Amino acid sequence: MVNDVVSAYFTRAESGMGRKEGAMSTTPKSFYEIAQRYPDRLAVVDADGTDHGTYGDLLARVNAISNALRRDGLDAGDVVALLTHNAPAFWEMELATGQVGMYIVPINTHLTPDEIAYILRDSGSSTLVAHSDLAEHLTSIQVDLPENRYAIGGPVEGWRPYEDLCAGETDIPTDRRYGPVMGYTSGTTGRPRGVRRHVAGIDPERHAQGLVRSIRWGLGGPGGVHLVCSPLYHSAPGIFSTAALHDGQTIVCRRRFDPEVTLRDIEHFQVTNSHMVPTHFRRLLQLPTEIRRTFDPTSLRALVHAGAPCPAETKRDILAWVGPIVWEYYGATDGGLVSIVGPEEWLARPGTVGRPAPGVSVAVIDEVGAAQPPNTPGPVYLRGSFEFEYHRDPDKTAASRRGPWTTAGDIGYLDDDGYLFLLDRRDDLIISGGVNIYPREIEERLLTHPDVTDVAVIGVPDPEWGQSIVAFVQPSADIMGDDKLAAELLAHCRQGLAAYKLPRHFKFRTSLPRTETGKLQRRLLRSDDAPQSDPALAHNPKARSTAISSATTCFKQRST
């Protein structure tokens, strides 16, 4: 049941206060302006109802933190690291650094201490703010930490209380300028790198208004309630939730995703918009029908997803359930917002990630710098999103550039109408017998089998073909991963894939290594790539040779 504080808030909203008050949220304004004009508006509430805060409360703490950081000796361009669970402190710190020109680095709470220490060193963080349980762990193993350390939620030896940051002068700081998030790439292909944006001199209000305008389609309209159910240390949930505050919305904050709890939150708090990943969709759809029918999701106006490929069948099922409110976009920590697709457009072109976002150009450019014609795969490049560099890695920065164009390393194609389709990461491409094979296509085929919950396809060294295809499969509950299932899956693939795309080996696992945003960590699978189940194709070199030869011929014909 919604607690008394939240119930009282929604009662006030009906009389013209709270989330329905005035027209502020119809015209993009910054959080800072909204908080001054409507201090009683509810800003953030924990989903369990134990904590809440108004816009006025939040602004007072944000201003106090901005002033305290300057009192600690920090200035524009300095770096503050954030190691927190989903909690109001995330927005307090981001909005505080965001109005005094400081970079903020959200750190994945699941990283090892050595990985955290690497990011602290690499980013040059001079201040670290962490929840006390995470701070205690870092202190106990003697990781090198910044001199300025603040612990949230309890005392930690050698750390100052976070409330010391929040208890100072609450006046709006002078010399305000926007300070961006410096996100670190997920590290699915190696050491993460900080993405440092060039935003010198931008006014905080100008940035806020631009952010809200760019993702207005995903915020669900005026008077919104935004549900956070993904980790805020990932860029997309952080960006969308902060944009919701700049749009005058109320945030319902949940520490972690649970499918049934999420449905309850949507109904109880009348959630209008949320950012999820395809893994969340699959878990929601896997709930028994009687549980799904228990809750009413009709308050939703926009459900946004990104972060990992969404199988077409999953997308159709979620659209059939919640209606035509599901939006998808393509973007990256190291690329910004690239393309957007609405529900009707996607249904007309299943699999697309949309057309370029306003102000962005997209091109498919081959290895020699030539633009590819429509429907021809190649590296995807973008122009016009924002300028950035990989922090302290000029070689990687240079490798991502081709003149004014930048790539995040994805392969795809543009159709005749300019809609972008992604095929895979360049680093994940399998080349077998000289033919390009895209793992995503094989994975989507396997996911249509009823006994498969999750799947990952990689290429492993092969002395004859260069690489061969291995499929890692997480069987559905109560399904045995054995040679019988491998044979069924191979037959299932044969019905929808060319022979040269068939997996040569199947390996069964209880789970696959994914980040909390659903990104597959293939590098962890490549260290575990020995064959386990060897279907018929692996024992038939002649059939394999014929398949590759045929594929090569088809590829050459398609290229001419």
N, C-alpha and C positions, 0 to 999 in steps of 0.2 A: 504494500500500500504506500502511496506517496506520502511523505511525512507532512506534519502540520505546517511547517514553514513553507514548503513548496505549494501545498494546497492553498495557503493564504495568499501566496504570490499570484497564483492563477486566478484567485477570486478578485484580487486587485486589478488584474489584467482586464477582466470583464468590465470594470468600471472606468477604464481608460488609462490605467497605469500599467507598468510592466511591459510585457512583450508586444502589446497592441497599441501602445501609446503613440500618437502622432505619426508623422510621415518620415521620421528620421531614417528608418531603414529602407525607404523607397529610393532615396538619393544617397549614393555611397558617401559616407563620412568616416573619419577615423575613430577608433575606439576612444582616443583621448578627448575628442570633441563631444562624442556621445556621452561619455562619463561625466563631463562637466555640465551638460545640459539636462541629462536625465540620470542623476546619481542613484535613484532608487530602483532602477531597472535591474532585474536579476541577471547576473553575468555568468557565474559558474556554480553548478550544484553537483556534488558527488551523487552518483546514481543510487547509492544506498541511503541517501538522505541525511548523512551524518554531518555534512558541512555544506555551506553555501556562502555566497558573497554577492553583493551588488556591484554595479559599475563604479559607484563612488568609492566603495571599499577597495576595489581592485586598483583604481587609479591612485588612491592614496599610497598603497604599497608599492606600486610601480614607480611613482615619483620618488618615494623614499629610497628605493633600491638604486635608481639612477644617481641620486645625489650621494648615496653612500659609496658607490663604486668610484665616483670621482674623488670622494674624500680618501679612499684607499690609494689614490694616485693614478688610477686608470684614466685614459683619455681616448678620444676617437681613434679607431684603428687597432686598439688593444683587443685581446681575445679572452672571453669568459667561457669556461666549459661547464656543461650541465649534465649531471648523471642522476636522473630522477625517474621515478615511476610516474605513471599518469596521475597528475595532481595539479591544483591551481598554481603551484610554484612554477610550473613550466611556462605558463602565460605571463606570470609576474616577471620572470627573468627575461623572456623574449621581448616583451613590450618595454621593459626598462632599458635593456641594451639597445633596443630598436629605436629609441628616441635620443640617444646620445652618441651614436656613431660607432658603437663597439660591435665586434663580431661575436656571435654566440655559437658554440659548438655542442649540439646535443649528442650524447654518447650512448650507444646501445648498451643497455644494462645487462645483457647476456654475454658480453665480451669477457674474456679472461683478464685478470689483472695486468698481464704483460701487454695485451692488446690495448687496454685502456691507457696504460703508461705510454705506449707508442703514440697514440692520438694526442695525449697531453703534450708530449715533447714536440711532435711534428707541427702541431697547431700553434705552439708558442703560448699556450694559455697561461695567463698570470693569476687567474682566479678560478677556483673550482667550487661549484655548489652541488651537493649530493644528499640524497636521503641517508639517514643515519645507518641503516643496515648495510648499505653499499659503502659508505664511508668507513665503517668499522672494518669491513673486509679488506679494503685497500690499505688501511693503517696496519692491520695485523700482519701483513706480508711485506711491509716496508717498501712499497712502491714509491718512487720519487714523485712528489706532488708539488703543485704550486704553493707559494708562500701563503697566499690568501685562500683560506679554506672555510667553507660554511656548511654545517650539517643541519638537515631538515628533520624535525620530528623527535629529537632526543640528543642528549650530550654525547660527544665523541672526543676522546682525549686528543689534544692537539688541533682541534677544530673549534671555530667560533660558532655560536648558535645562529641559525639562519635569521631568526627574529631580530638580531642586531642589524642586519641589512634593512629590515622593514620598519624599524622604529625611529628613523631619523626625520629630517625635514621633508614635508610632503608638498612643498611648493613645486610648480612646474619648473624643471631645470632650464637654465639659460643655454643659449647656443645649441639649439636642438638640431639634429641631423639624423637621417635614417642609418641604422646599423643592421646589416643583414645577417642571416643565418649562414654559417659556413658548414654545410653538411659534408660528411665523409661518405664517399661511395661505399657500397655494401661490402666490397671486398670479395665478391663471388668468384673473381678471377685472379686474386692476388691481394697484396697489401692495399688497404683503403687509402684514398687520397682526398684531401680537402679540396672542395670546390669554392674558390674565393671569387666573389662577384665584385665587379667594379661599379661602385655606386656613390662615389665621392660627392658630397654636397647635396644629395637628394633630401628634400623636406619629408619628414615622417608622414604628414597628411597626404602629400602627393603620392608617396609609395602606397599608402593604405587604399586610397581611392583607385589607383591603378590595379592593385591586387584584386579588389572586390569586382571591378568591372571585368577583369579577365576571366573570372570563374563565376560570374553571376548565374550562369546556367546551372551550376551545381549547388547553389545555396538555397534553393527552394522558395525564394520569394520573401516578401516582407513578413515580419513577425515570426521569424523562424526559431526553431529549437534544434540545435545540432548535437547529434550523439557521437561521442568519441568512444570507439571500441577497438582501436588499433593503437600500437605503441607510438607515442608522440615523438620519440627520438627519430623516427623515420620522417623524411621530409614531407610527404604528402599529407598525412594526418595533421602534422603541425601546421602546415600552410593553410589547409582548409579550415581548421578550427580557429586559427588566428584571424583568417578572413571573416569567419562568422562573427567574431567580436567586433571587427571593424565595420560589420554590417548591422550591428546592434542586436545580435541574436543572443539567446541563452544557450550555454553549453551544458550538456549532461555528460559527466565524465565517468567512464567505466575503466578500471585498471586493465582488464583483459577481456578478450572475446569469449563469450559462451552463447551458443545459438539460442537456447531457450530463454536465457536471461535477456538477450538482445531483443527478442520479440516482446518480452514483458516491458522492457524499458520504452520501446517504441509506443506501445499502447498507453502506459501509465503517464509518460511525460509528453504525450502527443508530439513525438519527434517528427520534424518535417524534412530533415536531410541528414545524411551520414556518408562517410567515406569508408569503403570496404575494399577487400581484395577477393579474387575468385575463390580462394580457399574458404572464405566466410560464406560465400554463396553456396558452395557445395555442402558445407556443414549445416546450413539452414535447410537446404533441400533434403538432406538426409534425415531430418527430424520426422518422426511418425506423423502421418496426416492428421491424426486426432489432436496432437499437440499444436501443430501449425494452425488448425482451425480454432483453437482456444483463444488466440490473440488476434486483435484487429490492427492491421498495419496501414489502414487507409489514411492516417494523418500524413504519411510520407508524400512529399512532393518531388523529391529528387534523391536518388540513390546513385552514388558515384563510385566507380571502380577503376583501378589501374594497378600497377605494380608487378603484374605477372600476366601471361596470356590466359584468357578466359575461353575454355572450350565452347564451341558454338551451342552444343546441346545444353550446357549449364546456363548460358546466357538466355536461350529461348525459354527454359524452364523458370528462371527467375522473373523474366518479363511476363510470362503467363500468370504468375502468382501475384506480383505486386502491381502490374500494369505498366503502361508506357512511360515510366519515370526513370528508367535506368540509363545513365550517361556514362560514357567511357572516354578516357583521354589517353594520349601517349605523351609521356614526359619522362624526365630523368633528373637526378640530382645534378648531373653534369650537362644538362641541356634545357632545363626549364620546360614550360608547356609548349608542346609541339603541335598536336592535333586534337580535335574534339569530334565526337560523334554522338548524336542523339538517338533515341530509341527507334524512331521510324526510319531514319537513315540506315541504322545498323540492320534492321530487319530486311531492308531492301538490298543490302550488300553484306551478308553475314561474314564476319571475320575482319571487317575493316576497323581501323582505329581512327577513321575520320579524315576530314580535310584540315589543312593547316589552320592553326589558331590565328586570330587577327594580329597582323603585324609580323607574322612568321612566314617564311618561304621554305619549302621542302623540295629537295631534288635527290634523285638516285644517280650517283656518280661512280663510274668504274675506276679501276686501279690506275688508269692513265689520265684521269681527269675529265673524261667525256661524259656528258649527261646521257643517261640511258632513256630510250623511248618508253612509252607506256607499256605496262605489263612485262617489263624486263627486270629481273631481280638484280640487286646490287646494294652496296653500302648506302645507307640513308644519311643525308646531310641536311642541316637546317641553317637558316640565317635569320637574324633579326629578333631572337628571343631575349638574350642578354649577353653581355660580355663577361667572360670568366677566365680564370686560369687554374690549373691544378697546383695547389699550394706546394711550393718548393720542389716542383717537378717540371722543369721547362721542357724536358724531352717528351713527356706524355702530353703536355699542352701542345707542343708542335705537331706531334703525331695525330692529334685530333683535328687539325686544321687542314683545309685545302682552300687557300685564298681566303675569301670572306666566309666560307662555309665551315661548319663544325659538325662532327659526328660523335655519337655516343657508342658507336660500335655495333649498331643493329643493321640487319639485312632485310630488305623489303622491296616493294615495288609500288608504283602509282598506276592506278587504272586510267582508262580513257577520260574519266571525269575528274581526275585529280584526287581520288580517295586513296589513302595510304593503307597498304596491307603489310604487316610485319611477318617475316618468315622465321627469323632466328637471330641470335647474336652471332657476330662474325667469328668469335672465338669458339662457338659451339658447332659450327658447320662441320659436317662429316664429308670427307672426300674419299670415295671408295672407287677404285678403278678409274680415276679421273673424273668422276661424276659428283656434282654437288648434291648432298642429301641433307634435308632440313629436319632436325630432330622433332621440332614442334609438330610437323605433319603426322609423324608416326605416333607421337604421344597422344594427339587428339583422336586418332583412330583407336588406339588401345583403351582410351578412357570411355569409349562408347560400349565397351564390354561390361556386362552387369557384375562381373566378379572382380573388377578392378576399381580400387579407391584412388590410387595415385600412381604415377609412372614418370620415369625419367629415362631418356635415351641419350647415349653418348657414343662416340667413336673411340675405338681402342686400336693400337697398332696391329697391323696385319702384314706379315712378310710378303704376301702375294698381292693384296689389293691396296695396300697403304693403310687403310683403316677398315674395320668391320663394325657392325652395329650391335650394341648391347643394350637391352631394355631392362631397367630395374623396375620391378613391379611391387606395389603394395596391394596384396589381395584384399578383397572385402572381408568383413568380419565373418569368422567361421569357415572361410575358404582356405583350403590347403594349397600352398605354393609348391607344386611338384611338376614332374614331367608331363602328367596328364593336362594340367592347366596350361603349361607351356605350349603343348600341341594345339590346344583349343585357341590360345591367343594367336599362334602363328596362322591357323586357319582363318581366324577373324581378320587378321591383317591382310591375308591373301584376297579377301573379298573386296577390299577397298584401296589397296596399295599396289603399285607396280612391284614386280619381283625384286628389283634391285634395292627397294626400300625395306624389305623384310628384315627384322632383327635376326641376327645369326645366333645370339645367345639370350636367354632370359635368366635374370637373377631376382629372387624374391626376398623382400625385406618387410619387417613389421612397420617401418616408417621410412620416409625419405628426408634427407637434410634440406629443409627449407627455412628461410628467414621468416620472421613473424609477419612480413608483408607478402609472403607466398613465393618469394624468389627462390628458385632452385639453386643449390650450391653444388654444381656439377663437379667442381674441383675435388670435393670430398668423395665423390663416387669414382673418380679416375684413379684413386689410390686403391680401389677395391674392384678392379675390372677383370679379374680372372673369370673365365667361363664357369657357369654353374649348370645351366640346362641348355643342351645343344640340340635344337630342333632339326628337322629333316634337311633343311637347306645347307646346314653346316657340313653334313655328311655327303653332299652331292656337289663336288667341285665343278662338274660339267654344267649342272643347272645354274650354279652361281656364275660361271663364266659366261653362259648364254645370256643371263639376266643383265650382267654388267655391259656386255657387248651391245645388247639391244638398247639399254639405257643410253649408252654413249652415242649410238646412232640417232636416237630420238632427240638427244640434247643438241647434237650438231645440226640436225634439221631445224630445230626450233630457233637456233642462233643465226641461221642464214636467211 
